[in-house]
Amino acid sequence: MNISVIGTGYVGLVTGVCLAEIGHQVTCIDINEEKVALLRQGIPPIYEDGLEELLHRNNTNGRLHFTISYEEALQNSQIVYITVGSPPKQDGSADLRFVDAVCRSLAQHLRQDTIIVTKSTVPVGTNEHIKQTIVNNLIENVTIDVVSNPEFLRQGNAIYDTFNGERIVIGADNPGALDIIERINQPFDIPIVRTDLRSAEMIKYASNAFLATKISFINEMANLSEKVGANIDDVSYAMGLDKRIGKDFLQAGIGYGGSCFPKDTHALLSIGRKSNYYMPIIESVIHVNQNQSKYFVEKMIQRLGDVTGKTIALLGLAFKPNTDDMRGAPSITVVKELLKKGANIKAFDPIASENAKKVLPAQIDLTASIQEAISGADCAVILTDWKEIKEYKVRDYKKHLSNPIIFDGRNCFTREEMQEHNIEYHSVGRQVVNGKDVTHHLL
């Protein structure tokens, strides 16, 4: 089918490229002329494993096009996907100004009956608002149907997830519209869940909030394990063997980040407030996550003492591996807290350095390698579990660090290998190796 995708951000670009890959004719619209020019050359503005290859292939075979013109994109499109952002407002609620702007533009350019598919994460009831906004501003007599089709993509694995997901959710009030969107997605060969508009919107928020809850829960268990002498690796492994619990998202660390979990948990709280329903579980999930990075820094300060003038090497800045996304990254909190206490910071990230420059203070020394970051540093701090960091030789930490001390916020290494190399090792939810436990001083 002829499909238009509005927005070439993370969700929009992955959606457009993958729809083209399964055989549809796709035109992506973006108001950023520079971005569109790069995409026409096959150059993606974001890092995502496998994206560049699919972009180039579908540009070349003529199934994928990019434009800044609504008129050009909508000329033959029966289906239009909305994938623009819904960033959080100051109060945590979703900001729908970009969605509203798209609706008004669509109303001015639609010339035929169209199905609008919303992939943007929007509060419950928004798809009804989308339809009403478009209908109220139409200049042609056309029929509009709206389908909610939330995405469940993991950054860094979005292409893989598109072709290997557990389910595709589509919600609408018109069964005929659902039939068409189901046919569009059938080549993915993934189970399709059909529901109403509001349930589809709710599924997205409920799913992300539950995953965020698992992360905050296991981090609370990790902090307690440190105090009572337990090993969170064993705890989470045994928990995960219970099929009612499952092993995914039970890896202790310094907290979740990114563009989804922080935004969606706050938005869900906002939806609850507007519905006059208090959500203490979600509120606690957010509170635990916000404190986790600070708790980790406090462990460092308890061990190192006054860090004024000391050099600390941070390894990994992106909120997770295989992405250059710095939104909500725990590294931001860690950097700010350490700078506040007078530390000097050297940092390495294999992909996210350019984006890090936009959000981190200028006095950070961004290096080109792990070795450059740790050379002469008073300690190394692992914040993102990149493959390059996990595979770095343990003996080289001892060789290049001024003091052989590692604070591992992602539990990348075993306690045994640190013991073997006589490196002082502080991780999350596990007992200290070759050093003194400091967690009894912490709240």
C-alpha angles and dihedrals in degrees: 000000000000107000133179123205118199112210128027099214123118097298097034097050094046090047094049096046094047094047088052090048091059091052110273125130104243131189117187120205125205131162091218106094094191092054092048091051091053093047091052086057091051095253113136117213091216134049114245125151111256095004098109093052094051092043092054094044096051093042088054097046092049099242095110127060136172129208144156091218122096089191093056095044097046097044094100103008120123092177128048123189119204110209105156121132128273101198122188121266122221090273093050096254119130116268106225099182093110091049090048091049090053091050092053092047092049092051090056095050108034111112101167140036107290141186112221112208116197116208094159112105104250136168120267109281096027096111089060087051090049092054093046093048092052094044092048091054102039117130094189130055099250135140120244129200123182126210125187110219108168120195125234100191126149112220109244089027100050097118091047092046092050091059097033106034125142094233145354113221120207125174131184143140092232114070090200091060090049090052091056095047090046090055091049090056099040094095089066087066092215125138111268121215114204118200143138124291098260095045091052090052091048093048090062095052094041092051096050093043091052093051090048088050091055090052095049091044095053091045090055089050089048093053090049091046090058091055098046098040100253127136114238092202090064092040095052093042093054092043091051093055087068104090090211089063105029128204099254119105093013096111110120117226145125096305141276126292138160133099099298117043098046093042097043097046090052091046091051090053088051091050088051092051092050089050091049091244123130115218108198095169094057091043090055092047089057093045094051092048094049090051097045097079092045091049089053092051090049089055088055093049092048089055101038099036116201106015095187107137093001119129116234122189116215115200114200125012106185115094090247138359124277094034136081092213115130097178109128092351113167087224089074092062092043092051094048093048094048094046089049088057093050102257125149112230133209116181141187132194122163095217114006103060095105093050090043090060089061096056107025126075115271095239092074114106107227109202133199098229144023091247092054091050097050099037107117093352121143091228143349122237120198112208104159125039097226116169089239090057096044091049096047109117112260091216089060091062088060091045098052106028118091087221119022095234125133128186106196114197093179102041091238095160137047122248089234096062091048090050090051093053094041093239121152103240129190116182136163119283095351134098120267118263120220092350146070123282110243101177095096087072092057130084 
